[in-house]
Amino acid sequence: MTSPPLQRREIKTRLKPVLILLALASLMPILVAAAPDEASGIVTNVVDGDTFDLRIEKTDPRIHYEIERVRLADVDSPEMSTPEGEPAKVFATEALQGKKVWLDIDDKSKDGRDMYERILAVVYLEDLDGTINATRPFNRLLVDAGHAIVKDFTNNEFDPATWWEEGIPQQEPSPAPEIAPTTAKSGQFVGSLESDKYHYPSCRWAKKILPQNEIWFSSSQEARAAGYVPCGVCKPP
């Protein structure tokens, strides 16, 4: 038996909210792919091009302190000990100091932090109207300005390719090190396969390196030739 026209209209009316919910559910993976508003705050201090201190306003369960140190995910800015370090810091200071920024915190690492306990995040600036500028994160702006390079670390959730619709700018290949680092569990300095710093073995950060990630060097020249830079805490040569 067919339903009268009025009854068919009632059925369609009841189905409409269900169909809308199903459509929204199909879009959910796209909507949650990036979360640029997990935390926010005011930048109080710029350490270098890719690291700064943030006074937290909107918090998140992974936030532990009123002021947190934040490290930009998947980009690497020159160390302050190099000639390029100061210009990178100046650029970051002019863009961030005293400004409100928003964080998409890494969901893959423990508490969203790197081995130095810094919040690892994609950082978004706020527009004049108070909305989040989600089109170009500061991670990308730093690279576009020539003050950082892209380093797609696999131990976090982010994929830099999503920030460059037209393709990630190609970096000049680094020259092959003349001296290969030793894989033996001994040496004068130690680094991590997931970082670019080398340390004295007694350094508190060296002791946090997982055994399977350790890489040892017999000299600072060997570490630098392999692309590593000195730890800012234990300050090896």
RODO-2510 file (C-alpha; in nm, 4 decimals, decimal comma):
residues 237
     n   res          X          Y          Z
     1     m     0,0000     0,0000     0,0000
     2     t     0,1375     0,3467    -0,0891
     3     s     0,1429     0,6256     0,1687
     4     p    -0,0863     0,9233     0,1185
     5     p     0,0965     1,2415     0,0020
     6     l     0,0674     1,4044     0,3472
     7     q     0,2186     1,1020     0,5202
     8     r     0,5071     1,0896     0,2697
     9     r     0,5818     1,4570     0,3427
    10     e     0,5884     1,3835     0,7166
    11     i     0,8358     1,0985     0,6598
    12     k     1,0643     1,3255     0,4569
    13     t     1,0487     1,5920     0,7284
    14     r     1,1516     1,3400     0,9932
    15     l     1,4364     1,2047     0,7795
    16     k     1,5882     1,5473     0,7041
    17     p     1,7670     1,5938     1,0436
    18     v     1,9037     1,2395     1,0163
    19     l     2,0412     1,3060     0,6683
    20     i     2,2039     1,6293     0,7883
    21     l     2,3737     1,4470     1,0757
    22     l     2,5001     1,1781     0,8389
    23     a     2,6432     1,4444     0,6086
    24     l     2,8192     1,6164     0,8970
    25     a     2,9592     1,2837     1,0143
    26     s     3,1087     1,2227     0,6711
    27     l     3,2893     1,5580     0,6946
    28     m     3,4176     1,5006     1,0474
    29     p     3,7619     1,3594     0,9503
    30     i     3,8232     1,6736     0,7454
    31     l     3,7086     1,9092     1,0193
    32     v     3,9262     1,7536     1,2892
    33     a     4,2361     1,7179     1,0728
    34     a     4,3707     2,0419     1,2181
    35     a     4,2839     2,1992     1,5517
    36     p     4,4337     2,5498     1,5565
    37     d     4,2526     2,6491     1,8768
    38     e     4,3617     2,3899     2,1341
    39     a     4,5351     2,6553     2,3442
    40     s     4,6218     3,0231     2,3193
    41     g     4,8164     3,2917     2,4964
    42     i     5,0359     3,5999     2,4754
    43     v     5,3999     3,5682     2,3667
    44     t     5,6186     3,7025     2,6482
    45     n     5,9665     3,6146     2,5239
    46     v     6,1274     3,4991     2,1990
    47     v     6,4216     3,2636     2,2512
    48     d     6,5183     3,2225     1,8861
    49     g     6,3500     3,1875     1,5492
    50     d     6,1571     2,8714     1,6320
    51     t     6,1135     2,8880     2,0110
    52     f     5,9241     3,1275     2,2375
    53     d     5,7533     3,1569     2,5776
    54     l     5,3757     3,1831     2,5995
    55     r     5,1616     3,3095     2,8891
    56     i     4,8630     3,0775     2,8678
    57     e     4,5092     3,2144     2,8374
    58     k     4,3034     2,9311     2,6872
    59     t     4,4382     2,6111     2,8357
    60     d     4,4447     2,2416     2,7453
    61     p     4,4985     1,9247     2,9563
    62     r     4,8567     1,9096     2,8254
    63     i     4,9382     2,2574     2,9568
    64     h     5,1248     2,2346     3,2897
    65     y     5,2416     2,5876     3,3629
    66     e     5,1197     2,9453     3,3458
    67     i     5,4052     3,0213     3,1054
    68     e     5,5018     2,7450     2,8632
    69     r     5,7929     2,7229     2,6233
    70     v     5,6726     2,6465     2,2704
    71     r     5,8729     2,4910     1,9863
    72     l     5,7491     2,5249     1,6279
    73     a     5,6829     2,1815     1,4799
    74     d     5,8680     2,0547     1,1722
    75     v     6,0769     2,3651     1,1035
    76     d     6,4330     2,4412     1,2071
    77     s     6,5684     2,7919     1,2528
    78     p     6,9427     2,8762     1,2781
    79     e     7,1051     2,8517     1,6197
    80     m     7,1853     3,1789     1,7958
    81     s     7,5536     3,0869     1,7796
    82     t     7,5432     3,1263     1,3993
    83     p     7,5333     3,4534     1,1993
    84     e     7,1818     3,3701     1,0794
    85     g     7,0471     3,3178     1,4315
    86     e     6,9983     3,6815     1,5289
    87     p     6,8031     3,7838     1,2120
    88     a     6,5723     3,4862     1,2628
    89     k     6,5108     3,5890     1,6233
    90     v     6,4450     3,9505     1,5190
    91     f     6,1874     3,8344     1,2631
    92     a     6,0144     3,6113     1,5188
    93     t     6,0211     3,8879     1,7810
    94     e     5,8619     4,1423     1,5481
    95     a     5,5923     3,8931     1,4486
    96     l     5,5169     3,7389     1,7898
    97     q     5,6282     3,9505     2,0873
    98     g     5,3248     4,0693     2,2847
    99     k     5,0867     3,9104     2,0315
   100     k     4,8142     3,6552     2,0911
   101     v     4,8758     3,3224     1,9171
   102     w     4,6886     2,9923     1,8958
   103     l     4,8328     2,6423     1,9150
   104     d     4,7602     2,3161     1,7405
   105     i     4,9451     2,0904     1,9870
   106     d     5,1029     1,7639     1,8747
   107     d     4,8772     1,4685     1,9565
   108     k     5,1403     1,2016     1,8936
   109     s     5,4136     1,2865     2,1448
   110     k     5,3642     1,2486     2,5197
   111     d     5,1803     1,5537     2,6567
   112     g     5,2445     1,7230     2,3223
   113     r     5,6076     1,7874     2,4187
   114     d     5,9505     1,7298     2,2702
   115     m     6,2461     1,5809     2,4566
   116     y     6,3214     1,9220     2,6085
   117     e     5,9686     1,9452     2,7570
   118     r     5,8690     2,2232     2,5182
   119     i     5,5147     2,2290     2,3776
   120     l     5,5415     2,1117     2,0159
   121     a     5,2891     2,2935     1,7998
   122     v     5,1801     2,4525     1,4781
   123     v     5,1338     2,8192     1,5712
   124     y     4,8668     3,0491     1,4295
   125     l     4,8493     3,4276     1,4508
   126     e     4,5312     3,6179     1,5291
   127     d     4,3821     3,8598     1,2766
   128     l     4,2762     4,2140     1,3681
   129     d     3,9123     4,1034     1,4000
   130     g     4,0072     3,8440     1,6636
   131     t     3,9723     3,5405     1,4378
   132     i     4,2462     3,2818     1,3896
   133     n     4,4406     3,3090     1,0643
   134     a     4,4378     2,9378     0,9826
   135     t     4,5653     2,9749     0,6262
   136     r     4,9333     3,0411     0,6967
   137     p     5,0725     2,9247     1,0316
   138     f     5,3773     3,1036     1,1682
   139     n     5,5742     2,7825     1,1030
   140     r     5,5291     2,8501     0,7337
   141     l     5,5809     3,2261     0,7560
   142     l     5,9213     3,1667     0,9136
   143     v     6,0233     2,9417     0,6237
   144     d     5,8770     3,1762     0,3606
   145     a     6,0849     3,4601     0,5092
   146     g     6,4030     3,2535     0,4744
   147     h     6,4608     3,2155     0,8499
   148     a     6,3982     2,8405     0,8773
   149     i     6,3913     2,5205     0,6774
   150     v     6,1331     2,2424     0,6763
   151     k     6,2196     1,9282     0,8718
   152     d     5,9379     1,6741     0,8639
   153     f     6,0031     1,4821     1,1851
   154     t     5,8091     1,1552     1,1842
   155     n     5,7685     1,1430     1,5629
   156     n     5,4873     1,4009     1,5585
   157     e     5,1435     1,4146     1,3983
   158     f     5,2074     1,6991     1,1558
   159     d     5,2642     1,6899     0,7818
   160     p     5,4146     2,0161     0,6507
   161     a     5,2796     1,9361     0,3037
   162     t     4,9381     2,0485     0,4282
   163     w     5,0764     2,4008     0,4824
   164     w     5,2102     2,4489     0,1278
   165     e     4,9331     2,3842    -0,1229
   166     e     5,1727     2,4741    -0,4034
   167     g     5,4461     2,2441    -0,2716
   168     i     5,7091     2,2701     0,0000
   169     p     6,0033     2,4841    -0,1133
   170     q     6,3022     2,2710    -0,1967
   171     q     6,5986     2,3036     0,0331
   172     e     6,9548     2,2805    -0,0918
   173     p     7,0858     1,9366    -0,0016
   174     s     7,3276     1,9337     0,2868
   175     p     7,6780     1,8155     0,1955
   176     a     7,7561     1,4624     0,3050
   177     p     7,9558     1,4594     0,6267
   178     e     8,3202     1,3740     0,5780
   179     i     8,3244     1,1770     0,9000
   180     a     8,0544     0,9228     0,9807
   181     p     7,9395     0,9231     1,3448
   182     t     8,0057     0,6113     1,5422
   183     t     7,7181     0,3838     1,6392
   184     a     7,9038     0,2470     1,9400
   185     k     7,7537     0,3248     2,2797
   186     s     8,0525     0,5325     2,3838
   187     g     8,2204     0,8545     2,2828
   188     q     8,2839     1,2085     2,3979
   189     f     7,9400     1,3400     2,2977
   190     v     7,5943     1,1932     2,2382
   191     g     7,2998     1,3033     2,0267
   192     s     6,9564     1,1753     1,9351
   193     l     6,8378     1,0484     1,5989
   194     e     6,5223     1,2547     1,6599
   195     s     6,6993     1,5834     1,7338
   196     d     6,9872     1,7924     1,6004
   197     k     7,1645     1,8653     1,9318
   198     y     7,4706     1,6937     2,0779
   199     h     7,5468     1,6802     2,4499
   200     y     7,7948     1,5751     2,7099
   201     p     7,6835     1,2286     2,8292
   202     s     7,6304     1,3740     3,1767
   203     c     7,3828     1,6368     3,0499
   204     r     7,0312     1,6009     3,1887
   205     w     6,8933     1,6086     2,8354
   206     a     7,1358     1,3392     2,7181
   207     k     7,0003     1,1115     2,9889
   208     k     6,6507     1,1449     2,8401
   209     i     6,7550     1,0059     2,5018
   210     l     6,6160     0,6584     2,4430
   211     p     6,8913     0,3967     2,3917
   212     q     6,7664     0,3085     2,0433
   213     n     6,7914     0,6769     1,9422
   214     e     7,1446     0,7407     2,0700
   215     i     7,4172     0,8453     1,8270
   216     w     7,7687     0,8941     1,9605
   217     f     8,0529     1,1186     1,8455
   218     s     8,4215     1,1071     1,9277
   219     s     8,4608     1,4858     1,8891
   220     s     8,2615     1,8044     1,8431
   221     q     8,3973     1,8265     1,4855
   222     e     8,2475     1,4871     1,4134
   223     a     7,9111     1,5921     1,5590
   224     r     7,9037     1,9166     1,3608
   225     a     8,0039     1,7378     1,0401
   226     a     7,7005     1,5145     1,0876
   227     g     7,4734     1,8206     1,1082
   228     y     7,4413     1,8454     1,4870
   229     v     7,4690     2,1645     1,6935
   230     p     7,5746     2,2088     2,0588
   231     c     7,3203     2,1714     2,3374
   232     g     7,2345     2,5058     2,4939
   233     v     7,2271     2,3566     2,8436
   234     c     7,5546     2,1646     2,8805
   235     k     7,7263     2,3825     2,6135
   236     p     7,9745     2,1385     2,4561
   237     p     8,2383     2,2911     2,2246
***
